[in-house]
Amino acid sequence: MSAERRLVRMAVLLALAAPPTPSPPSPPPAVRPSQVAASLFLLAGRGYDWSTAGYRDGADLPSPPVTFNIRDPPFNAAGDNSTDDTEAFKAVVDAANASPGGGVILLPAGTYILKEPLVVNRSGVVFRGEGRGATTIRIPLSLSDIYNGTWYIDDAGKIHSAWSFGGSFFLFQGEPQRSIRPENRLAFVAGVLPAGAYRIPITSTELFTVGSWVRLYLNDNSTDWGYTGGGGDRRRRRRRLLAGGGDTVTTTAIVDPATGRRLGKLVTRPVDPALLSSPVFVAAMEAALEYGEGDAGLSPAEALAASGIAPPPPGEVSTATASPGTITAWVVSGAGAAAGACTPASASRWATPFGVPLGPYGDNMADSGVVNNTLRRDDISLVARVEAIGSGYIDLDRELPFPIQEGWEGLFLRYLPTVEDGGMEQLTIAFDHEMLPVPPHFTDKGYNAISMRFAANMWLKEVTIVNADNGCFNDRTDKSTFKDVTATVTSRRWVDSLFNQAVNGHHPIFLAHCQSNLVDGWKAARQAVLAAAAVGR
């Protein structure tokens, strides 16, 4: 056999032995497989890919350059623990809010006295100290000291507080986004989908672009009561909150029912109508209506009992309007957990899918009270990025944590948070120590440090909060990082030996209707009513 023929034969044999040419790849499945890590580290029904949690999907926190120094003219803060620096704070926040890019506000080492709450409504505003303990913001008042009538005792002896679930001395406030606003609507979901789907059929792809951020809202007739004529109980509670303590100032003694010892006094003052123009009070009122119990007024004895001495009553969920097949029925039934939804509360008691405000305090380890009118419109949603656009569908960069069933309305809107890329870092917020006449469980005086509402991509980093009723409220604030934050006290704030389970505060951190947030290294250094509370998402 000639050499040429041998080469031809070898080539034929090699060709026969070679693997066949692979066929074109099939399109990706409509549902991604479950995350293996979830089954290893999370309880059943709580699997979800948290790799994108935190600021900018888990990116490192930025360190933008300083824009304003609070000690420089025209602000001229003293930081000497003697001078009232409130006007300097107000001026520098006004300057940052007026700047298109916000700005980093430097607080050099020192102790700055603040006596009024501040509202940030611009992206990019950061309060930066020179180290916690080195830079301290000292707050000698509570919010109820500033806003008369927001903490009072009524004719029946019940204590009422506006500050248990919202309102703070530092409020980062964005604009609410609702599905009923037509200008940002993109398309409706076309069809039913299981939890875990990421390829979403839609009525039109015309307004979508690859790489854009969208929010998917899920509603049906069981969620519409919040904005379409229902919510009578909320209106009644709003009127009670605004009613204050009447037209005159009164004082009532508080006595420990177990020992007969006088603990302090409650002062009742009328509510100032000007409160309705205060974003801080409005934020507190809205949060109280949404997250408070049906009648949050407590007698002094009930406030003591609520601190943990008595076993909590069983939580209840109203299902009066939860017809079979509705979103509310699906949530209450516990199917949310079975479908792989993120559930910070147990499926049997408080099934809480992504964005459902059902089980406030994780497996009912603390008294969650009685919850009525559980779901409102837009309480269930998902923020995601568009990865691909096809014929009649879009691909999202993350899975649905809930299903979309027959009769449920899925609606995509542009995701346009108006406050982003801000926060607080490297400082201490310290309230003056006060012994409490009643423990801060729905009776909070308003020693509240920070709130973030309707914001995104925010952060707290290396912050210490001292002697607070509530450390940080986060309401509908997504994709943010809370890293190395400590809530502590200088000494016990509630010392009665019989009621020592709530000695220091109410919520060191509270997250409500938030998603994709990262809490890393948060420390509640002293015992509070609730070390951490999460409501939905």
N, C-alpha and C positions, 0 to 999 in steps of 0.2 A: 504494500500500500504506500502510495506516494505521500510525501510529507504534506502536500497540499490537501489530499483527501483526508488525512488524519486530522488536520486542523478543522476541516468542515464537519467531520463526525463529532469532534469534541465540542464544537460550538452548538450542534444540535442537542447533544446530551445535556449540556449546561442549560440550554433553553428549556428542555423538558423538566429539569430538576428545579428550576427557579420557581419561587412562589408566584401565584397568579397576581395580576395587577389588581390592587384594592379597588373596590367600588367606591363611588363618591360618598362622602359621609352623609349619614341620614340627618334630618333636621333635629335640633335638640328637643327633648321631651317637653311637654307642657308643664310637668311638675318635676322639680329637682329632687333627688333622693335626700332623705333626712340626713342631718349632720351626725356623724358617728360620735363626735365628742359630746353632743347633747345627751345621748343615752348613757354616757359614762359618768357625767358630772351633774346632771340635772334630774329633778324628779319627773315622774311620768307626766306627759302632756305639756312639758315646758320647753321642749326642744325648739331652739331658734338660733340662727346664726348671728351671734353678737360681735362678730369680728369688725363690724363697721360702727360699733358704739363709740360715742364720744365726739369731740370737736372734729369737724371736717372728716367724718368717717374714720376716726381714730388717728388722725394726724398729730404730730407733735404740736404742742401749744406754741403760738408765735410769741415774739418779744419785740413789738414795734417800738420805735424810738419815742422819747418823751416829747410831748407837745406843749404842755402847760406845767409850770411849777407853782404850786399853791402858795408858796412863800414870796414869789416874785410879784412886782407890781403888774397889774392893778389889783391883785387879789390880797396880798400882804397878810397871809395867815401867820399867826405867832407860833403855834405849836408848843406853847410853854406850860400846858396843863393849868393855866389860870385864865387866859384870855378866851372869850367866846369867839370861836372861829366860824360860826354859822354863816355870817355874811360872806366870808371868803369862799366857803364851800358853795354857796348858792351862786356866786359870781362865776366861779370856775366851771361849774356844771352848766350854767347858761352859755358860757363861751363854747364849751364842747358840744352842747346841743345845737348851737348855731353854726358850727363848722361842718362843712359837707362830709369830711372824713372823721368826724368825732374828735378823738385825740386821747393820748395817754396823759393822765393827770398824776404828776409826781407829788407824793407827800414825803418830804425828807424826814429823817429821824426826828421824833418828837411826839408830844401828846396833844392832839387837836380836839377841842371841845365842840360838839355838834348838838344843837338843841331843836332842830327841825328836820323833817324828812326831805330827801332829795329824790327827784324823778329824772331819769335818763330816758330819752326817747329817740336817740340817735345811735346808729351803728358805730362801732369803733371806739366807744368810750371805755377806758380802762382806768381804775384807781390802782396806782402802784405805790407801795411803800418801800422802805429800805430794809425790810425784814420784820417778821412778827416779833413783837416785844420791843423792837426799835422804833417802829412807827405804830402809834396807837390812836385810834379814833375813840374818844371817850364820850359816851352818851349818858347824861345824868338824869334823863327823863324817860317816861314811858309814853307811848302814843296816847293812852287815855289821859295822861297829864296835859297833853297838847290839845286833844280833841274832846272837849267837854261833852259828857253825856254818852260816851261810847263804852263806858263800863259802869254799870249801875245796878241797883236793886229795885225791883218793882213792888207794887202794892201787895203781892202775894209772897214776898220774901225771896223771890228768885233772882239770882245774879245773872246778868246778861253782859256779854263781852263781844265787841266787834272784831277782836284781834286774834281769835283762836286759829284761823285758817288763812289769813292774808293781812296785807298791810305791813310796811316795814320802813326803816329809816333810809334804806337804799333800795329804790324801786327802778328796775330796768323794764320799761313798758313798751311793747310793740303794739301794732294794730291787729285786732282780731281778723281772722279770715274765716268766712262762713260759706257753706255751699249754696246758700240762698242768694248770694251776690252773683249776678250773671256775668260780670265783666271778665272774670278770670276762668270761666268754665271752658273745658276743652272737649270732652266727649263723655258719653255714658258707656259703661260696660255692657257688652252684647252677649248675654248668655250666662249660664251657671258655671261655677268654678269650684274646685276643692281647695282647702287650705294647702299651702305649699306651691300653688301655681305661680308662675312668673310670666308666662306668655298670656296676655290678656286680650281677648277679642273686644273691639270697641266699635262704636257707631261711625266714627270718622277719625282718620289719622292726620287730617289736613293741618291741624294746629300744633302737632307735636314735632319736636326736633330731638335728634339724638344728643344725649348729654344733658338735656334739660331736667330740672327737678320738678316733680309733680306731687300732689297729694290726692290720694284716693279716699273719698268719703263713702261710708256705707250707711244707708238709711232705709227705713220702711215706715209703715203707719204706726208701728209701736215706738218709734223714736221721735215722732214729729211734735210731741206735746211741748217741748222746751221753747219753740219759737213760733208756733202757729196757733196760739190761743189758749194753750193749756197752762199748767203751772200755777193754779190758783193758790196752792199752799205757799209757793215761793213769794207771791205777791203779799200774802198775809204776813209772812215772816219779815218781808222787807218793811212793811208798815210798822211792825213791832220794833224792828231795829231802829227805824227813824223816830219812833215815838219817844225814845229816851226815857228819862225818869220823870216826866211831867214838867210843870212850869216853875217849880221851886227847887232849891237845893235842900236836900235832907241828908241826915247822917244816921246810920244804923250800926249797932254793935254786932260783931261776929263772935260767937261763943262756941267753943269746942263742945259738941253734945256729949262726948264721952267723959270729959273731965270737968265741964262747967267753967273752964278757964277762958277768960277774955283773950281773943286772938288779935283783934284789930277792929277796924271799922270800914264800912262801905259808904262812899259819898255819892249821892245821886244828883246829877245836874242835867238841865235840859240840853238837848242836842242843838247845836248851832246850825241854822240852815246853810251856812257857808260850807259845811262839810260836803254837800252835794257837788261842789266844784273842785274838791280835792281828789286827785287821782289815787292817792294813798288810801283814803277812806273808801272810795268807790271800789278799789281792788279788794279791800278787806270785806266789804259788804257782799260783793259778788261771790267771793270765796266762801263766806259764811253761809250764804243761801245754797251754794252748790254742795259743799262738803260737810256742813254742820248737820246735826240731827234735826228731826222734825220740830222739836221745841228745845233749843239748846240752853234755855234758862235753867239754872240749878240753884237749889237752896244751899246755904253753907254746908249743911250736913251731907247733901247729895254730892257736893263738890269734894268733900272729904272721901266719901265712899267711892266716887268715880276714880280716885287715885290708885285704886288697886286693892283696898282692904277686903272688898267683897268680890266674889266671882262675877265675871261679866254676864249679863243676860244673853241668851242666845240671839245671834243676829237673825234678822228676818228680811226677806225681800218681797216687796209687793209685786204680785203677778196679775193684778186685776185687769190690766190691759194687755197682758202677754198672751195673745191668741196663738194656738199651735201654728208652727211654721214661721213665726215672726222672729226678728233678730233678738228681741228681749227674751222670748221663750227659749231660743237656742242658748243664750248666755246663761239664763237661770238654771237650765236643765243640767249644766255642767258639760255640754257637748263641746264647749270651747276648748277645754283641756284635751278631750279625746281627739279633736281635730288638729292638735299640734299647736294651738295658739299659745302665746306667751302668757302665762297665768301667774302673777305674783300672789294669788290667793288660791286656795284649794278648790278643786273641781266640785267637790261635794257640797261646799258651803258657799264659796264666793267665786265661782268661775269667772275669771277676768281676762278676756282676750285682749289683744293689742288695742288699747284705746278704750276699754270699757271700765267705767268707774264703779265697780261693784264691790270689791273687797278691799277696803282701805288699808288694812294693816296686816296683811300677810298671814294667811291661815288662822285668822281670828285669834292671834296670840294676845291681842289687846281688844278692848271693847270697841267694836265697830258700830254699835248702836243699831237702830232700826233704819233701814234705807227704803225710801218710797220713791216712786217715779224714777226708777233706777237709771234708765237710759234717756238721754236727750238727743236731739238732732245733732249730728256730727261728732258724737262721742266716740265713734269707731272710725279710725282713719289709719292710713299708712303713707309715710313720706318715702319716696323712692326716686331713683334716677332712671331715665329712659336709656336703655342700652342699644336697642335696635327697633326698627320700624319695618313691618311687613305689610302684606296685603290684608288689611282689615284687622291688624293686631299690632301691639307693641310688646317688647320684652323689657321687663324691669330688672334692675340689678339686685333685687332681693325678693324673697318669696312672700306670698300673701300669708299672714298669720291667722287669717280667718277665711271661711268659705264665702262664696256668694251664691245664695240659693234662689229658687224661683220666688219672684215677688219682691226681692231685695233690690234696691237701687244703688248701683256703684257709679259714682260720678268723679271724674278727674278734673282737678283745677290746677292752675299754675301754682307752684309753691314759691311765695314771695314774702318771706319774713322781712319786717321793716327794721328790726333791731338785731344785729349780729355782731360777732367779733368784738365782744366787750366782756367786762367782768371786773374782778378784784383779785389782787395778788400781793403777797409779801407784806402783810400787815395784820394788826389786831383790831377788832371791834370790841370794846369793853363797856358794858352798862354798869352804872354804879350799883353796888350790891344792895338789895332790899329783901328783908324777910317778908314772906307773902302771908297775908291773912287767910287766904284759902289757896290750895294747890292749883297750879295752872292747867286744869283740865276743863276746857270750855269756860274758864274764868280768867283767861290770860289778861294781864294788865297792858300788854302791848310793848314789852321789851323785845321787839322783833328786829332782826338785823337786816336781812337781805331778801328781796323778792325778784324773780324774773318771770315775766308774763308775756306770752305770745312772742317769744324770741327764739333764736336758733344759733348754734355755733358759738356759745358763750363759755366762760370758764370761771371757776374759783380755784386759786392755786396758792398754797402755803398761807392760809388764813386761819387765825384763831378767833373764836367768838366766845365772849365771857359774859356770864350772868344773864343769858337771854332766855325769854320764854320760848321763842322760835328762832332758830338759827338761819335757815334759808328755805323760803317757799319757792317752788318751781312749778308754775302753772302753764301748761301748753308751751313749754320750752323744750325744744328738741335738739338732738345731736350736739350735746354739750358735755363738758368734762368738769368734774368736781374732784380735785386731787389734793391730798394732804391738807385736809381741813379738820380742825379740832374744835369741838364745842365743850366748854368747861365752865367752872364757877370758881370764884375766889374762896367761898365757903358755902355750906349748905344754905339753901334758901327756904326750906321748909323742914322744921326740926321736930315736929310732934312725933313721938316714938310710935304711936299707933298708926300713923299714916305716912310712913317714910318711903313709900314706893314711888312717890312723885316729888322728890325733894328739890329738883333743880330746874325743870322746864317741861315744855310740852313736846314740841317737835324740833330736835336738832336739825333734821332735814326732812322736807316734805316734797314729794314729787307727784303731781297730779296731771293726768292727761298728757304726759310727756313720753317721748319715745326715743330710742337709740342714744340714751345718755350713759355716760361712764362715771361711776362713783368709785374712786380709787383712794384708799387710805383715809377715809372719813372716820374720825374718832369721836365718840361720845364719851368724854373722859369722866363724866359723872352721870349718875342715873337720872333719867327723865321719864316722863309718862310713856313716851315712845322714842326709842333710840333712832328709828327711821320709819317713815311712813310712805307707802306708794299707793296711788290710786290709779289703776289702769295703766296700760302700755308698759 
